[in-house]
Amino acid sequence: MLIAPENPSEECAKEIRATSLKKAQRKCEAISAKELLIEVLSVTQATITPYEGNYRFTCWFRSEAIPNVNDSDS
């Protein structure tokens, strides 16, 4: 979960495989729960036909941009 949604953020995607959209959503939520400052924006189905019983889905995430503290302008 984002701490301050108004702060700059970055979006990224991760491909997963699941047997249904509901299971894909659960997997995406589990991925975001492991990472700090990440939330699931949406889950989209990428394939129509299953491969070995699974469909391909894309998890779309938004993460709060963390400034690089090692940069110094002085």
C-alpha positions as CSV (number, residue, x, y, z in Angstrom):
1,M,0.0,0.0,0.0
2,L,1.3,3.4,-0.9
3,I,2.0,5.8,2.1
4,A,1.3,9.0,0.2
5,P,-0.5,8.5,-3.1
6,E,0.2,12.1,-4.1
7,N,3.9,11.5,-4.1
8,P,5.6,10.6,-7.4
9,S,5.0,7.0,-8.4
10,E,6.3,4.5,-10.9
11,E,4.2,1.8,-12.7
12,C,5.5,-1.6,-13.6
13,A,4.1,-4.9,-14.9
14,K,4.7,-8.6,-14.1
15,E,3.5,-11.5,-16.1
16,I,2.0,-14.5,-14.2
17,R,0.1,-17.7,-15.0
18,A,-3.1,-18.7,-13.3
19,T,-6.2,-20.8,-14.1
20,S,-8.7,-17.9,-13.7
21,L,-8.8,-14.1,-13.3
22,K,-9.8,-14.5,-9.6
23,K,-6.7,-16.6,-8.9
24,A,-4.5,-14.2,-10.9
25,Q,-5.8,-11.3,-8.8
26,R,-5.0,-13.2,-5.6
27,K,-1.4,-13.9,-6.9
28,C,-1.0,-10.2,-7.8
29,E,-2.2,-9.1,-4.3
30,A,0.3,-11.6,-2.8
31,I,3.1,-10.1,-4.8
32,S,2.2,-6.6,-3.7
33,A,1.9,-7.7,-0.1
34,K,5.5,-8.9,-0.1
35,E,6.9,-5.5,-1.3
36,L,6.8,-2.3,0.6
37,L,5.0,0.7,-1.0
38,I,3.4,-1.2,-3.9
39,E,-0.3,-1.5,-4.9
40,V,-2.1,-3.4,-7.6
41,L,-3.6,-1.2,-10.2
42,S,-5.2,-3.9,-12.3
43,V,-4.9,-7.4,-13.7
44,T,-5.4,-8.2,-17.4
45,Q,-5.7,-11.5,-19.2
46,A,-3.0,-11.7,-21.9
47,T,-4.0,-15.1,-23.5
48,I,-7.3,-16.5,-24.6
49,T,-6.3,-20.2,-24.8
50,P,-4.7,-21.9,-21.8
51,Y,-1.3,-23.5,-21.9
52,E,-1.0,-26.5,-19.7
53,G,-4.2,-25.4,-17.9
54,N,-3.0,-21.9,-17.2
55,Y,-3.7,-18.6,-18.8
56,R,-1.2,-15.7,-18.9
57,F,-2.1,-12.6,-17.0
58,T,-0.3,-9.3,-16.4
59,C,-0.3,-7.7,-13.0
60,W,-0.1,-3.9,-13.2
61,F,1.5,-2.3,-10.2
62,R,2.2,1.2,-8.9
63,S,5.0,1.9,-6.5
64,E,5.9,5.0,-4.6
65,A,9.1,6.5,-6.1
66,I,11.8,6.5,-3.4
67,P,14.3,9.3,-3.9
68,N,17.9,8.3,-4.3
69,V,19.6,9.5,-1.1
70,N,23.1,8.8,-2.6
71,D,22.8,11.7,-5.1
72,S,24.4,14.8,-3.9
73,D,24.4,18.1,-5.8
74,S,26.9,19.8,-3.5
